[in-house]
Amino acid sequence: MKDALKVDKDWWRGSAEGIPRLITEAPGPRSKQMHANTARYMKGLSSQVKLFPVCFEEGNGITLTDVDGNKYLDFSSGIYVTSLGHCHPKISEAIAYWAKKLMNAHDFTTPVKEKLLEKMAAILPGKLNAVQLYSDGATAVEAAIRAARAITHKHEFISAYRDFHGKSMGAVSCAQMYRGETFSYGPTRAAGFYMAPRPDPYRPLWKKADGTIDTDAYIDFYENFLREGTVGNVAAFVLEPAQGWAGSIFPPDDFFPKLKKLCEQYNILLYDDEVLAGMGRTGEWLALNHWNVIPDIVTFGKSFGNGFPVTALVVSEENGEALEKISASSSYGGNPMACAAALASIEVIEEENILENVRSVGAYFMKRMQQMKAEHPIIGDVKGKGFLLGIELVKDKTTKEPFAEAGVSVYRKAFKKGLAWIPAGHILRMSPPLIMDEKYAAMGMDIIEDAIAETEKEFGYN
Ligand SMILES: Cc1ncc(COP(=O)(O)O)c(C=O)c1O
């Protein structure tokens, strides 16, 4: 195996000079035409694409360029995927090397797979070191569900309102997948899968006397539900550490420690789906690290390969034997290109001190969002950790009525000003590349704040 490429950590700066650069009104004429041609055949495009039909042809670091030559600041990382910047030279080179040498070798060991597994065991907390590799998040989630059954010999699962885990049958059974015009269209949730509320500090279902969220009430509810609503065969709680699709919603700090205790008491596994939040996005390898909780099962995807489709299921060493019962074989999982992408991505996070950057620029983001909340009548809440961020728009700060129309307006206006991003609904979700510094973080927030101010004017706020 060739030595990995050494890359200057400022590799992306040159391409970011002078952004945003808008040559036409965005989306421009070529974008619109190509989108129309595509949409003629491709059905079910996401709402963001329909609302802003831009056609991208290049990504470099923190920028995206469309077919009309407009260059945008990226605040989405694909969809939480290209977290170390578009086409990071070290990662692209590592993929290209194996693309020319060995693209697939079934489940057999390859030098790059050996290195990746050793590296994963070194960075993950506790004894999380029994691994299977897959090629998309939903497949890793399915494997995690099978693993939980194999470990516990139980078959029921509890997930949470507004969690999202992918679009395969097991994964949609751990979610609702109904928002606006999006339906799961399965039969109903598979047997033995249940949904329960999870704490959203801005919209608490159960509050203490002082009005703050009452985590214990949620835990009490789960305990009661285990007794009354299940057949006593719950294998695992299936949860995102922070809800991405729902709008960057983080639970209160005492939630996961208390849930873990409950799980231990009832011999239930804690399955932490880190496909979206893991691998540095919140400033930790695992978002659950923020609360010093080590899950029994974890899944990675998205940022794991910085754009190359590679995902992982990981369980703790003592449960590793159970993975023998669920074969790791998959057509693409763990192929050399995939392993190279994941290994290079982890190395980049270490070599470029990415976790530190996410923590410090993340602190800037949070401070800036707090200031915006104080100044804008339609910002009800701001939330996030690191580079997993959300601004919740409401019609009225007292009633907290969601302001979806404002969400659409801010999305489009900011995009037109040169910000490539993918908020959905009334929560403006942001997931910038983790290499971004404060200068460009401020540039993106300035664009968003201008778009919010213009939207407020249009809707009669001042
Ligand atoms: C938390 C979580 N789990 C699983 C998935 C499914 O991943 P994929 O789209 O790669 O199947 C997603 C996708 O957004 C996700 O956010």
The ligand as an SDF file (V2000), in Angstrom:
LIG
                    3D

 16 16  0  0  0  0  0  0  0  0999 V2000
  -29.5930    9.2550   11.3610 C   0  0  0  0  0  0  0  0  0  0  0  0
  -29.6710    8.6090   10.0070 C   0  0  0  0  0  0  0  0  0  0  0  0
  -29.6400    7.2730    9.9060 N   0  0  0  0  0  0  0  0  0  0  0  0
  -29.6960    6.6520    8.7140 C   0  0  0  0  0  0  0  0  0  0  0  0
  -29.8180    7.3710    7.5450 C   0  0  0  0  0  0  0  0  0  0  0  0
  -29.9080    6.6490    6.2220 C   0  0  0  0  0  0  0  0  0  0  0  0
  -28.7470    6.8190    5.5040 O   0  0  0  0  0  0  0  0  0  0  0  0
  -28.7350    6.5940    3.9060 P   0  0  0  0  0  0  0  0  0  0  0  0
  -29.4420    7.7530    3.2990 O   0  0  0  0  0  0  0  0  0  0  0  0
  -27.2710    6.5550    3.5710 O   0  0  0  0  0  0  0  0  0  0  0  0
  -29.4120    5.2930    3.6630 O   0  0  0  0  0  0  0  0  0  0  0  0
  -29.8540    8.7550    7.5900 C   0  0  0  0  0  0  0  0  0  0  0  0
  -29.9880    9.5460    6.3480 C   0  0  0  0  0  0  0  0  0  0  0  0
  -30.2210   10.7120    6.3310 O   0  0  0  0  0  0  0  0  0  0  0  0
  -29.7900    9.4040    8.8570 C   0  0  0  0  0  0  0  0  0  0  0  0
  -29.8410   10.7340    8.9430 O   0  0  0  0  0  0  0  0  0  0  0  0
  1  2  1  0
  2  3  1  0
  2 15  2  0
  3  4  2  0
  4  5  1  0
  5  6  1  0
  5 12  2  0
  6  7  1  0
  7  8  1  0
  8  9  2  0
  8 10  1  0
  8 11  1  0
 12 13  1  0
 12 15  1  0
 13 14  2  0
 15 16  1  0
M  END
$$$$
